[in-house]
Amino acid sequence: MVIGLLVLANAGYFAWTQGYLGALGLKPVVQSEPERLQSQIKPEGLRLLNAPRPAEAPSNATAPTATPPSPPAPETTAASTVADAEVPSKPQTDNTPATSCWQAAIYSPAQADVLRTALQQLGLPDGAWRLNEVLSGGRWIVYMGRYNDEQMARKKTELRDIKIEFREVTVPALGRGLALGTFSSEASAEKALQDLSKKGVHTARVAVERPEGTNFVLRLPAATEAQRNAVSGLGAALAGKRLQPCE
């Protein structure tokens, strides 16, 4: 019976949906799209709930600023640099002659006067030479002389044979001879003379090579080779002294 009721209900629903019961005033309401739109009240005011909201641009967003392009490097600078690199530098030439310091010592006041006169005659530039005063103690030697060239050569041979050292000197008051020793006091020179006499030296004597007092040193502070040669060629005015490099 239940099944029969279900079949009867389904048949009635089918007839209602198809409009077969319209004559009896039973028909479904047609919900077509135009009819729904006409029945809507202010459809433009409808708003969907939970609809995704459009993304809003942030009000405080800062527009990106465009970086101005860097100005191109000036071509003239690069060109001038290349030009400078390609031009070879001219070597500097210096024709100034080399100079050096030379000196000769010691001169007594009398010897310095003679040397000064000879130097002035050379016509050297101002400041090319000077005679410096020095305060010095006396100097004594064991002296043998005076000798001419032949006597000097023979005496040198005799001294070499007995192994005694010597040097050639020119003492103003005695002349050219040989010094067998140099001493800062007369007593030291006398003792040396006694020792030499025991070795067979009998003609030597103690002499003052340089007295105490003011003497002079010849100094060429910045002499060229030509100037040094000119001074070295003064001969007797140098009193037997030779130019030596400055100390």
Secondary structure, DSSP 8 states (H G I E B T S, - for coil): -HHHHHHHHHHHHHHHHTTTTGGGT-------HHHHHHH-SSGGG---TT--------TT--------------HHHHHHHHHHHHS------------EEEEEEEE-HHHHHHHHHHHHHHT--TTS-EEEEEEE--EEEEEEE---HHHHHHHHHHHHHTT---EEEEETTTEEEEEEEEESSHHHHHHHHHHHHTTT--S-EEEEEE-SEEEEEEEEEEE-HHHHHHHHTTGGGGTT---EE--
